[in-house]
Amino acid sequence: MRRLLLVTALAAALCGPAAAQSPEVEALAATVDAKVQAWRRDIHQHPELGNREVRTAKLAADHLRALGFEDIRTGVATTGVTAVLRGGKPGPRIALRADMDALPVTERSGLPFASKVTTEFNGQTTGVMHACGHDAHVGILMGVAEALASIKADLPGEVLFIFQPAEEGPPDGEEGGAGEMLRQGVFDRFKPEAVFGLHVFSTLNAGQVGYRSGPLMAASDRFNIVVKGRQTHGSRPWGGVDPIVAAADIIGTAQTIVSRRQNISKQPVVVSFGAVNGGIRFNIIPDEVELIGTIRTFDEGMRAQVFADLKNVAESVAKAHGATVVAKVPDIDGNPVTVNHPALAARVVPSLEAAVGRDNVVEMDLVMGAEDFSLFAQQVPGFFFFVGATPKGQDPIKAPSNHSPEFFLDEEALKVGTRAMLQVALDYLHTVE
């Protein structure tokens, strides 16, 4: 395996415009490609929402047991699975993570293995779909586990495999996700030097890998604002206090938080209202209106300022209308910024180039989406990268995005993700700092 590091180093240093693929990694990955595809299709057909990933977790745990992994733990943060692969030689400790949960989305992909699962979500019947590609993440990590287990005797170091539930958020009233896994001691039992994760992404074509050093994905926070008025007949608005008009004014004024109060030349900021709930009849002005939405930021100072500004807007505008407001900004702890540790990124990028070719490694713009992988990366240096999902020849900007009912994963992404994660893990484990 020493040759693996040499091949990667020479490829990065000598091969000109495009790095050469490591033949060792290609050979290892080829042994699991068919299985990764089969696992992904099976999981895709049987999706499960956050904290409900019972079948998916069992699939992963049974696989790890069959491979002879140690310290296999199930039921972590409700349905999570962790396990340790101990190499036959001393070396570093790293962690590899995949998220398992699906979304309350009714699938319209037309795939022969499309989901037909339905469930009750927030009082409504909905389909369940792997509309964000977590089925691919699980399949890839299962493949990486098998590939590394096959060379266990020559492998230096130890690898913690993390199959995480509820990345999209746990059900209301429940705890879950990366934060809950950490609270339950996943990094207390096994403290890695570095943690790695990947995500299939519609805005890249199949064959490409995307990364960014430093801040990569935004902090994500929810807010809940309840505007309280006084109910009256629609023909006599002066007889009450109209929370609908006050809410509309809050929504409009809130747009100035980004456009007039934040220095967006420094970092982008987003404040979006996702739902407006209030009223029951055409001729009744209701007692209250609920506003819910999201805040996305990349700077902790700006994040705190947006919280304060939005709460001030809600309270001040409501008061101007004679209404009152209960503003929870944020309403729950959100995900912090996903940051790729700069030194780790510099170390890892040559591995990505070796896996897929230098021309296929793309430096990303800031991504306004969020990931609770960020919580793992707050504890130890982390590196998170994207794997292109949109078929070659299609414009990824126009392709159905992650979370769309038409989201389509080109299965070339499975091969790319497996090779990239293998290369990253092996190069790190074999490098002596």
C-alpha beads as a LAMMPS data file, in Angstrom:
LAMMPS data file: protein, C-alpha beads

433 atoms
432 bonds

1 atom types
1 bond types

-500.0 500.0 xlo xhi
-500.0 500.0 ylo yhi
-500.0 500.0 zlo zhi

Masses

1 110.0

Atoms # bond

1 1 1 0.000 0.000 0.000
2 1 1 2.981 2.357 0.193
3 1 1 2.813 2.469 -3.588
4 1 1 -0.653 4.013 -3.349
5 1 1 0.700 7.158 -1.714
6 1 1 3.556 7.306 -4.204
7 1 1 1.200 7.020 -7.159
8 1 1 -1.013 9.793 -5.805
9 1 1 1.902 12.108 -5.038
10 1 1 3.497 11.593 -8.441
11 1 1 0.187 12.100 -10.203
12 1 1 -0.388 15.399 -8.427
13 1 1 3.157 16.633 -9.019
14 1 1 4.039 15.387 -12.490
15 1 1 1.051 14.679 -14.653
16 1 1 0.427 18.162 -16.037
17 1 1 -3.121 19.399 -16.530
18 1 1 -4.887 16.300 -15.267
19 1 1 -3.895 13.978 -12.423
20 1 1 -3.776 10.231 -13.074
21 1 1 -6.160 7.902 -11.374
22 1 1 -4.729 5.561 -8.788
23 1 1 -4.888 2.014 -10.194
24 1 1 -5.039 0.529 -6.687
25 1 1 -8.127 2.530 -5.803
26 1 1 -9.725 1.731 -9.151
27 1 1 -9.182 -1.979 -8.561
28 1 1 -10.604 -1.829 -5.047
29 1 1 -13.641 0.189 -6.101
30 1 1 -14.389 -2.071 -9.041
31 1 1 -14.917 -4.998 -6.652
32 1 1 -17.853 -3.218 -4.982
33 1 1 -19.412 -1.169 -7.809
34 1 1 -22.234 -3.610 -8.539
35 1 1 -23.063 -3.969 -4.848
36 1 1 -23.110 -0.196 -4.300
37 1 1 -25.580 0.179 -7.146
38 1 1 -27.787 -2.626 -5.799
39 1 1 -27.754 -1.217 -2.257
40 1 1 -28.596 2.260 -3.504
41 1 1 -31.534 1.034 -5.584
42 1 1 -32.869 -1.058 -2.711
43 1 1 -32.646 1.848 -0.257
44 1 1 -34.179 4.197 -2.830
45 1 1 -37.183 1.912 -3.176
46 1 1 -37.613 1.707 0.602
47 1 1 -37.020 5.258 1.910
48 1 1 -37.473 6.199 5.557
49 1 1 -37.850 9.595 7.203
50 1 1 -35.556 10.941 9.918
51 1 1 -35.397 8.879 13.122
52 1 1 -37.371 6.175 11.304
53 1 1 -34.491 4.635 9.289
54 1 1 -34.943 1.175 10.835
55 1 1 -34.601 -0.883 7.659
56 1 1 -31.703 1.177 6.297
57 1 1 -29.835 1.023 9.601
58 1 1 -30.256 -2.759 9.783
59 1 1 -28.907 -3.104 6.244
60 1 1 -25.799 -1.126 7.162
61 1 1 -25.286 -2.819 10.541
62 1 1 -25.684 -6.335 9.131
63 1 1 -23.143 -5.503 6.432
64 1 1 -20.602 -4.200 8.949
65 1 1 -21.045 -7.300 11.118
66 1 1 -20.468 -9.550 8.122
67 1 1 -17.255 -7.653 7.386
68 1 1 -15.946 -8.239 10.909
69 1 1 -16.041 -4.640 12.116
70 1 1 -15.584 -3.924 15.817
71 1 1 -17.540 -1.886 18.353
72 1 1 -20.715 -1.952 16.262
73 1 1 -23.365 0.218 17.890
74 1 1 -26.963 0.527 16.764
75 1 1 -29.752 2.776 17.962
76 1 1 -27.393 5.734 18.290
77 1 1 -29.481 8.918 18.228
78 1 1 -32.524 6.655 17.694
79 1 1 -31.509 4.775 14.523
80 1 1 -27.852 5.614 13.873
81 1 1 -25.114 3.036 13.376
82 1 1 -21.410 3.336 14.142
83 1 1 -18.624 0.799 13.777
84 1 1 -14.837 0.709 13.786
85 1 1 -12.457 -0.892 11.294
86 1 1 -9.061 -1.462 12.894
87 1 1 -6.231 -1.812 10.434
88 1 1 -3.418 -4.298 10.872
89 1 1 -0.823 -1.542 11.291
90 1 1 -0.601 1.516 13.536
91 1 1 -1.700 4.799 12.018
92 1 1 -4.139 7.710 12.195
93 1 1 -7.768 7.687 13.239
94 1 1 -10.390 9.050 10.837
95 1 1 -14.179 9.049 10.562
96 1 1 -16.349 8.645 7.456
97 1 1 -20.001 9.672 7.556
98 1 1 -23.134 9.028 5.504
99 1 1 -26.663 10.280 6.230
100 1 1 -29.587 7.878 5.848
101 1 1 -32.902 9.756 5.908
102 1 1 -35.335 10.521 3.101
103 1 1 -37.806 13.373 2.637
104 1 1 -41.604 13.773 2.693
105 1 1 -41.712 14.120 -1.103
106 1 1 -43.883 12.178 -3.547
107 1 1 -41.543 10.802 -6.190
108 1 1 -42.029 11.653 -9.879
109 1 1 -38.718 10.339 -11.232
110 1 1 -40.195 7.532 -13.348
111 1 1 -37.469 5.129 -12.213
112 1 1 -38.307 1.410 -12.237
113 1 1 -37.203 1.337 -8.587
114 1 1 -39.048 4.522 -7.617
115 1 1 -40.459 4.779 -4.117
116 1 1 -44.099 3.911 -3.557
117 1 1 -43.899 4.561 0.190
118 1 1 -46.429 6.913 1.767
119 1 1 -46.727 8.205 5.306
120 1 1 -48.422 10.778 7.509
121 1 1 -46.333 13.926 7.939
122 1 1 -47.567 16.988 9.819
123 1 1 -51.118 15.732 9.530
124 1 1 -50.960 15.156 5.770
125 1 1 -50.537 12.037 3.649
126 1 1 -47.391 12.300 1.546
127 1 1 -44.988 10.166 -0.376
128 1 1 -41.490 9.449 0.912
129 1 1 -38.519 9.810 -1.426
130 1 1 -34.749 9.901 -1.393
131 1 1 -34.949 13.277 -3.106
132 1 1 -31.591 14.389 -1.690
133 1 1 -29.485 11.351 -2.560
134 1 1 -28.874 9.938 0.902
135 1 1 -29.549 6.484 -0.554
136 1 1 -26.401 7.013 -2.625
137 1 1 -24.423 8.139 0.416
138 1 1 -25.311 4.969 2.334
139 1 1 -24.519 2.719 -0.618
140 1 1 -21.171 4.440 -1.207
141 1 1 -20.116 4.185 2.432
142 1 1 -21.105 0.521 2.583
143 1 1 -18.942 -0.021 -0.496
144 1 1 -16.007 1.866 1.025
145 1 1 -16.376 -0.227 4.181
146 1 1 -16.141 -3.456 2.195
147 1 1 -13.221 -2.238 0.106
148 1 1 -11.197 -1.168 3.144
149 1 1 -12.072 -4.348 5.040
150 1 1 -10.621 -6.387 2.153
151 1 1 -7.161 -4.854 2.795
152 1 1 -7.492 -4.708 6.575
153 1 1 -4.225 -6.507 7.262
154 1 1 -2.193 -3.901 5.373
155 1 1 -4.266 -0.926 6.460
156 1 1 -2.676 1.533 8.901
157 1 1 -4.833 3.181 11.521
158 1 1 -8.516 2.993 12.405
159 1 1 -11.673 4.170 10.663
160 1 1 -14.963 5.048 12.344
161 1 1 -17.957 4.558 10.052
162 1 1 -20.964 6.743 10.894
163 1 1 -24.391 6.056 9.412
164 1 1 -26.352 9.047 10.635
165 1 1 -30.118 9.500 10.951
166 1 1 -32.176 12.672 10.561
167 1 1 -29.812 14.954 8.670
168 1 1 -32.905 16.687 7.291
169 1 1 -34.052 17.229 10.855
170 1 1 -35.875 15.009 13.342
171 1 1 -39.656 14.984 13.697
172 1 1 -41.121 17.769 15.814
173 1 1 -40.592 17.064 19.487
174 1 1 -37.692 14.660 18.916
175 1 1 -33.920 14.998 19.026
176 1 1 -31.776 13.651 16.236
177 1 1 -29.069 14.044 13.662
178 1 1 -25.376 14.735 14.087
179 1 1 -25.923 16.822 17.207
180 1 1 -27.655 14.002 19.031
181 1 1 -24.988 11.492 17.956
182 1 1 -22.348 13.774 19.429
183 1 1 -24.352 14.273 22.632
184 1 1 -24.503 10.491 22.953
185 1 1 -20.715 10.318 22.796
186 1 1 -19.846 9.158 19.286
187 1 1 -16.599 11.197 19.364
188 1 1 -16.001 10.486 23.046
189 1 1 -15.658 6.765 22.355
190 1 1 -13.611 7.310 19.198
191 1 1 -11.942 10.705 18.659
192 1 1 -10.752 10.955 15.040
193 1 1 -8.067 13.253 13.697
194 1 1 -10.342 14.181 10.807
195 1 1 -13.876 13.511 9.583
196 1 1 -14.954 13.216 5.938
197 1 1 -18.323 13.305 4.204
198 1 1 -19.775 13.685 0.729
199 1 1 -23.039 14.695 -0.892
200 1 1 -24.399 14.047 -4.369
201 1 1 -25.413 17.354 -5.930
202 1 1 -27.564 18.308 -8.892
203 1 1 -25.577 21.453 -9.747
204 1 1 -22.598 19.371 -10.886
205 1 1 -22.458 16.936 -13.770
206 1 1 -21.710 13.265 -13.228
207 1 1 -17.961 12.705 -13.162
208 1 1 -17.277 15.967 -11.346
209 1 1 -16.353 16.540 -7.722
210 1 1 -16.807 19.922 -6.040
211 1 1 -15.129 21.366 -2.962
212 1 1 -14.310 24.652 -1.246
213 1 1 -11.721 25.436 1.410
214 1 1 -13.041 27.281 4.450
215 1 1 -16.780 28.076 4.638
216 1 1 -18.693 25.853 2.217
217 1 1 -22.352 25.631 3.281
218 1 1 -24.434 28.158 5.176
219 1 1 -25.637 28.151 8.736
220 1 1 -29.337 27.322 8.712
221 1 1 -31.814 28.646 11.261
222 1 1 -35.603 28.506 11.469
223 1 1 -37.835 31.219 12.819
224 1 1 -41.435 31.336 13.981
225 1 1 -43.355 34.603 14.286
226 1 1 -46.952 34.692 15.551
227 1 1 -48.753 37.995 14.958
228 1 1 -51.669 38.448 17.370
229 1 1 -54.528 40.788 16.506
230 1 1 -58.208 40.878 17.464
231 1 1 -60.787 39.009 15.455
232 1 1 -63.611 40.903 13.777
233 1 1 -66.033 40.709 10.861
234 1 1 -64.436 41.299 7.470
235 1 1 -66.950 44.092 6.806
236 1 1 -65.808 45.963 9.941
237 1 1 -61.990 45.876 10.028
238 1 1 -62.004 48.883 12.369
239 1 1 -63.712 46.709 14.935
240 1 1 -60.593 44.640 15.516
241 1 1 -56.871 44.468 14.810
242 1 1 -55.931 42.838 11.511
243 1 1 -52.970 40.441 11.943
244 1 1 -52.962 39.643 8.203
245 1 1 -52.099 43.205 7.220
246 1 1 -49.555 43.406 10.031
247 1 1 -48.003 40.102 8.933
248 1 1 -47.809 41.295 5.324
249 1 1 -46.038 44.455 6.501
250 1 1 -43.596 42.376 8.556
251 1 1 -42.802 40.238 5.505
252 1 1 -42.206 43.304 3.353
253 1 1 -40.106 45.170 5.912
254 1 1 -38.050 42.054 6.646
255 1 1 -36.683 42.218 3.099
256 1 1 -34.688 45.306 4.112
257 1 1 -32.719 43.261 6.655
258 1 1 -30.652 41.817 3.816
259 1 1 -30.934 44.595 1.237
260 1 1 -30.277 47.540 3.580
261 1 1 -28.835 46.331 6.883
262 1 1 -26.295 43.629 6.025
263 1 1 -22.969 44.086 4.293
264 1 1 -23.584 41.536 1.554
265 1 1 -20.290 42.487 -0.090
266 1 1 -18.696 40.580 2.804
267 1 1 -20.862 37.443 2.831
268 1 1 -24.253 36.522 1.367
269 1 1 -27.311 36.417 3.639
270 1 1 -30.780 34.998 3.015
271 1 1 -34.025 35.598 4.929
272 1 1 -36.927 33.648 3.438
273 1 1 -40.529 33.159 4.556
274 1 1 -41.660 29.627 3.842
275 1 1 -45.230 29.591 5.092
276 1 1 -47.998 31.968 6.145
277 1 1 -50.777 30.383 8.191
278 1 1 -53.879 32.235 9.350
279 1 1 -57.571 32.664 8.891
280 1 1 -60.388 30.269 8.168
281 1 1 -63.133 32.152 6.285
282 1 1 -63.449 34.841 3.622
283 1 1 -65.349 37.298 5.817
284 1 1 -63.562 36.846 9.148
285 1 1 -60.420 38.741 10.080
286 1 1 -58.646 36.222 12.334
287 1 1 -57.053 36.561 15.726
288 1 1 -53.569 35.614 14.609
289 1 1 -51.246 34.751 11.727
290 1 1 -48.179 32.520 11.891
291 1 1 -45.060 33.182 9.798
292 1 1 -42.299 30.601 9.498
293 1 1 -39.101 30.703 7.518
294 1 1 -35.346 30.280 7.316
295 1 1 -32.204 32.361 7.762
296 1 1 -28.958 31.468 5.973
297 1 1 -25.622 33.067 6.891
298 1 1 -21.883 32.379 6.722
299 1 1 -20.631 34.649 9.502
300 1 1 -21.480 34.269 13.193
301 1 1 -21.607 38.034 13.749
302 1 1 -23.979 38.507 10.821
303 1 1 -26.008 35.537 12.003
304 1 1 -26.575 37.118 15.420
305 1 1 -27.373 40.499 13.862
306 1 1 -30.010 39.027 11.542
307 1 1 -31.661 37.353 14.531
308 1 1 -31.822 40.694 16.356
309 1 1 -32.971 42.632 13.268
310 1 1 -35.768 40.221 12.382
311 1 1 -37.085 40.157 15.937
312 1 1 -36.989 43.970 16.062
313 1 1 -38.839 44.269 12.728
314 1 1 -41.529 41.835 13.858
315 1 1 -42.090 43.549 17.202
316 1 1 -41.923 47.130 15.883
317 1 1 -44.146 46.616 12.840
318 1 1 -46.711 44.666 14.853
319 1 1 -46.821 47.461 17.423
320 1 1 -47.357 50.045 14.679
321 1 1 -50.473 48.101 13.649
322 1 1 -51.768 47.795 17.187
323 1 1 -50.948 44.093 17.210
324 1 1 -48.612 42.074 19.374
325 1 1 -46.126 39.424 18.352
326 1 1 -44.352 36.354 19.697
327 1 1 -41.121 36.149 17.719
328 1 1 -38.927 33.074 18.149
329 1 1 -35.809 33.962 16.181
330 1 1 -34.468 31.303 15.989
331 1 1 -37.074 28.872 17.241
332 1 1 -34.638 25.943 17.623
333 1 1 -30.871 25.507 17.492
334 1 1 -29.871 25.470 13.825
335 1 1 -26.893 24.077 11.971
336 1 1 -23.740 26.183 12.002
337 1 1 -21.663 26.954 8.919
338 1 1 -20.086 23.896 7.308
339 1 1 -16.381 24.720 7.223
340 1 1 -13.729 22.716 5.416
341 1 1 -10.584 23.000 7.503
342 1 1 -8.102 24.845 5.231
343 1 1 -5.063 22.702 6.049
344 1 1 -7.081 19.521 5.651
345 1 1 -8.528 20.767 2.366
346 1 1 -5.043 21.424 1.006
347 1 1 -4.126 17.875 1.948
348 1 1 -7.249 16.274 0.469
349 1 1 -7.663 18.060 -2.875
350 1 1 -4.748 16.140 -4.497
351 1 1 -6.529 12.929 -3.499
352 1 1 -9.726 14.073 -5.238
353 1 1 -7.686 14.957 -8.320
354 1 1 -6.079 11.529 -8.297
355 1 1 -9.480 9.855 -7.992
356 1 1 -11.353 11.653 -10.774
357 1 1 -8.794 13.706 -12.716
358 1 1 -7.734 17.274 -12.022
359 1 1 -10.016 18.695 -14.715
360 1 1 -13.031 17.151 -12.975
361 1 1 -12.373 18.753 -9.582
362 1 1 -14.317 22.016 -9.326
363 1 1 -13.877 24.765 -6.748
364 1 1 -17.423 25.623 -5.613
365 1 1 -19.060 28.932 -4.887
366 1 1 -20.619 29.300 -1.456
367 1 1 -23.641 27.006 -1.092
368 1 1 -26.704 28.427 0.675
369 1 1 -27.881 24.940 1.641
370 1 1 -26.914 23.591 5.051
371 1 1 -25.623 20.343 6.516
372 1 1 -25.396 19.061 10.058
373 1 1 -22.047 17.509 9.100
374 1 1 -20.976 20.967 10.298
375 1 1 -21.418 19.783 13.895
376 1 1 -18.907 16.948 13.409
377 1 1 -16.522 19.436 11.776
378 1 1 -16.759 21.716 14.823
379 1 1 -15.299 18.926 16.944
380 1 1 -12.423 17.832 14.687
381 1 1 -11.038 19.059 11.347
382 1 1 -13.574 18.183 8.656
383 1 1 -13.744 17.995 4.892
384 1 1 -17.008 17.758 2.957
385 1 1 -17.249 17.491 -0.820
386 1 1 -19.875 17.235 -3.537
387 1 1 -20.286 14.558 -6.196
388 1 1 -22.014 15.500 -9.450
389 1 1 -25.441 13.876 -9.969
390 1 1 -26.758 15.393 -13.218
391 1 1 -26.080 13.357 -16.395
392 1 1 -23.340 14.640 -18.665
393 1 1 -24.698 16.817 -21.460
394 1 1 -27.504 18.238 -19.306
395 1 1 -27.295 21.741 -17.920
396 1 1 -27.013 21.211 -14.147
397 1 1 -28.524 24.630 -13.481
398 1 1 -31.751 23.516 -15.198
399 1 1 -31.780 19.987 -13.777
400 1 1 -34.275 19.095 -11.039
401 1 1 -32.555 20.047 -7.818
402 1 1 -32.000 18.110 -4.636
403 1 1 -35.343 17.933 -2.764
404 1 1 -37.299 17.949 -6.045
405 1 1 -39.793 15.115 -6.759
406 1 1 -38.016 14.789 -10.146
407 1 1 -34.518 14.641 -8.648
408 1 1 -32.494 12.200 -10.742
409 1 1 -29.152 10.674 -9.822
410 1 1 -26.883 9.561 -12.649
411 1 1 -25.450 6.371 -11.168
412 1 1 -22.002 7.329 -12.424
413 1 1 -22.023 9.357 -9.195
414 1 1 -21.887 6.108 -7.226
415 1 1 -18.635 5.111 -8.889
416 1 1 -17.162 8.597 -8.534
417 1 1 -18.159 8.895 -4.873
418 1 1 -16.774 5.459 -3.996
419 1 1 -13.432 6.162 -5.667
420 1 1 -13.123 9.662 -4.232
421 1 1 -13.857 8.576 -0.658
422 1 1 -11.547 5.584 -0.941
423 1 1 -8.717 7.718 -2.282
424 1 1 -9.187 10.362 0.414
425 1 1 -9.273 7.782 3.212
426 1 1 -6.324 5.737 1.985
427 1 1 -4.094 8.704 1.258
428 1 1 -4.770 10.166 4.691
429 1 1 -4.151 6.878 6.482
430 1 1 -0.885 6.259 4.629
431 1 1 0.517 9.759 4.995
432 1 1 2.902 10.398 7.868
433 1 1 2.784 14.027 8.882

Bonds

1 1 1 2
2 1 2 3
3 1 3 4
4 1 4 5
5 1 5 6
6 1 6 7
7 1 7 8
8 1 8 9
9 1 9 10
10 1 10 11
11 1 11 12
12 1 12 13
13 1 13 14
14 1 14 15
15 1 15 16
16 1 16 17
17 1 17 18
18 1 18 19
19 1 19 20
20 1 20 21
21 1 21 22
22 1 22 23
23 1 23 24
24 1 24 25
25 1 25 26
26 1 26 27
27 1 27 28
28 1 28 29
29 1 29 30
30 1 30 31
31 1 31 32
32 1 32 33
33 1 33 34
34 1 34 35
35 1 35 36
36 1 36 37
37 1 37 38
38 1 38 39
39 1 39 40
40 1 40 41
41 1 41 42
42 1 42 43
43 1 43 44
44 1 44 45
45 1 45 46
46 1 46 47
47 1 47 48
48 1 48 49
49 1 49 50
50 1 50 51
51 1 51 52
52 1 52 53
53 1 53 54
54 1 54 55
55 1 55 56
56 1 56 57
57 1 57 58
58 1 58 59
59 1 59 60
60 1 60 61
61 1 61 62
62 1 62 63
63 1 63 64
64 1 64 65
65 1 65 66
66 1 66 67
67 1 67 68
68 1 68 69
69 1 69 70
70 1 70 71
71 1 71 72
72 1 72 73
73 1 73 74
74 1 74 75
75 1 75 76
76 1 76 77
77 1 77 78
78 1 78 79
79 1 79 80
80 1 80 81
81 1 81 82
82 1 82 83
83 1 83 84
84 1 84 85
85 1 85 86
86 1 86 87
87 1 87 88
88 1 88 89
89 1 89 90
90 1 90 91
91 1 91 92
92 1 92 93
93 1 93 94
94 1 94 95
95 1 95 96
96 1 96 97
97 1 97 98
98 1 98 99
99 1 99 100
100 1 100 101
101 1 101 102
102 1 102 103
103 1 103 104
104 1 104 105
105 1 105 106
106 1 106 107
107 1 107 108
108 1 108 109
109 1 109 110
110 1 110 111
111 1 111 112
112 1 112 113
113 1 113 114
114 1 114 115
115 1 115 116
116 1 116 117
117 1 117 118
118 1 118 119
119 1 119 120
120 1 120 121
121 1 121 122
122 1 122 123
123 1 123 124
124 1 124 125
125 1 125 126
126 1 126 127
127 1 127 128
128 1 128 129
129 1 129 130
130 1 130 131
131 1 131 132
132 1 132 133
133 1 133 134
134 1 134 135
135 1 135 136
136 1 136 137
137 1 137 138
138 1 138 139
139 1 139 140
140 1 140 141
141 1 141 142
142 1 142 143
143 1 143 144
144 1 144 145
145 1 145 146
146 1 146 147
147 1 147 148
148 1 148 149
149 1 149 150
150 1 150 151
151 1 151 152
152 1 152 153
153 1 153 154
154 1 154 155
155 1 155 156
156 1 156 157
157 1 157 158
158 1 158 159
159 1 159 160
160 1 160 161
161 1 161 162
162 1 162 163
163 1 163 164
164 1 164 165
165 1 165 166
166 1 166 167
167 1 167 168
168 1 168 169
169 1 169 170
170 1 170 171
171 1 171 172
172 1 172 173
173 1 173 174
174 1 174 175
175 1 175 176
176 1 176 177
177 1 177 178
178 1 178 179
179 1 179 180
180 1 180 181
181 1 181 182
182 1 182 183
183 1 183 184
184 1 184 185
185 1 185 186
186 1 186 187
187 1 187 188
188 1 188 189
189 1 189 190
190 1 190 191
191 1 191 192
192 1 192 193
193 1 193 194
194 1 194 195
195 1 195 196
196 1 196 197
197 1 197 198
198 1 198 199
199 1 199 200
200 1 200 201
201 1 201 202
202 1 202 203
203 1 203 204
204 1 204 205
205 1 205 206
206 1 206 207
207 1 207 208
208 1 208 209
209 1 209 210
210 1 210 211
211 1 211 212
212 1 212 213
213 1 213 214
214 1 214 215
215 1 215 216
216 1 216 217
217 1 217 218
218 1 218 219
219 1 219 220
220 1 220 221
221 1 221 222
222 1 222 223
223 1 223 224
224 1 224 225
225 1 225 226
226 1 226 227
227 1 227 228
228 1 228 229
229 1 229 230
230 1 230 231
231 1 231 232
232 1 232 233
233 1 233 234
234 1 234 235
235 1 235 236
236 1 236 237
237 1 237 238
238 1 238 239
239 1 239 240
240 1 240 241
241 1 241 242
242 1 242 243
243 1 243 244
244 1 244 245
245 1 245 246
246 1 246 247
247 1 247 248
248 1 248 249
249 1 249 250
250 1 250 251
251 1 251 252
252 1 252 253
253 1 253 254
254 1 254 255
255 1 255 256
256 1 256 257
257 1 257 258
258 1 258 259
259 1 259 260
260 1 260 261
261 1 261 262
262 1 262 263
263 1 263 264
264 1 264 265
265 1 265 266
266 1 266 267
267 1 267 268
268 1 268 269
269 1 269 270
270 1 270 271
271 1 271 272
272 1 272 273
273 1 273 274
274 1 274 275
275 1 275 276
276 1 276 277
277 1 277 278
278 1 278 279
279 1 279 280
280 1 280 281
281 1 281 282
282 1 282 283
283 1 283 284
284 1 284 285
285 1 285 286
286 1 286 287
287 1 287 288
288 1 288 289
289 1 289 290
290 1 290 291
291 1 291 292
292 1 292 293
293 1 293 294
294 1 294 295
295 1 295 296
296 1 296 297
297 1 297 298
298 1 298 299
299 1 299 300
300 1 300 301
301 1 301 302
302 1 302 303
303 1 303 304
304 1 304 305
305 1 305 306
306 1 306 307
307 1 307 308
308 1 308 309
309 1 309 310
310 1 310 311
311 1 311 312
312 1 312 313
313 1 313 314
314 1 314 315
315 1 315 316
316 1 316 317
317 1 317 318
318 1 318 319
319 1 319 320
320 1 320 321
321 1 321 322
322 1 322 323
323 1 323 324
324 1 324 325
325 1 325 326
326 1 326 327
327 1 327 328
328 1 328 329
329 1 329 330
330 1 330 331
331 1 331 332
332 1 332 333
333 1 333 334
334 1 334 335
335 1 335 336
336 1 336 337
337 1 337 338
338 1 338 339
339 1 339 340
340 1 340 341
341 1 341 342
342 1 342 343
343 1 343 344
344 1 344 345
345 1 345 346
346 1 346 347
347 1 347 348
348 1 348 349
349 1 349 350
350 1 350 351
351 1 351 352
352 1 352 353
353 1 353 354
354 1 354 355
355 1 355 356
356 1 356 357
357 1 357 358
358 1 358 359
359 1 359 360
360 1 360 361
361 1 361 362
362 1 362 363
363 1 363 364
364 1 364 365
365 1 365 366
366 1 366 367
367 1 367 368
368 1 368 369
369 1 369 370
370 1 370 371
371 1 371 372
372 1 372 373
373 1 373 374
374 1 374 375
375 1 375 376
376 1 376 377
377 1 377 378
378 1 378 379
379 1 379 380
380 1 380 381
381 1 381 382
382 1 382 383
383 1 383 384
384 1 384 385
385 1 385 386
386 1 386 387
387 1 387 388
388 1 388 389
389 1 389 390
390 1 390 391
391 1 391 392
392 1 392 393
393 1 393 394
394 1 394 395
395 1 395 396
396 1 396 397
397 1 397 398
398 1 398 399
399 1 399 400
400 1 400 401
401 1 401 402
402 1 402 403
403 1 403 404
404 1 404 405
405 1 405 406
406 1 406 407
407 1 407 408
408 1 408 409
409 1 409 410
410 1 410 411
411 1 411 412
412 1 412 413
413 1 413 414
414 1 414 415
415 1 415 416
416 1 416 417
417 1 417 418
418 1 418 419
419 1 419 420
420 1 420 421
421 1 421 422
422 1 422 423
423 1 423 424
424 1 424 425
425 1 425 426
426 1 426 427
427 1 427 428
428 1 428 429
429 1 429 430
430 1 430 431
431 1 431 432
432 1 432 433
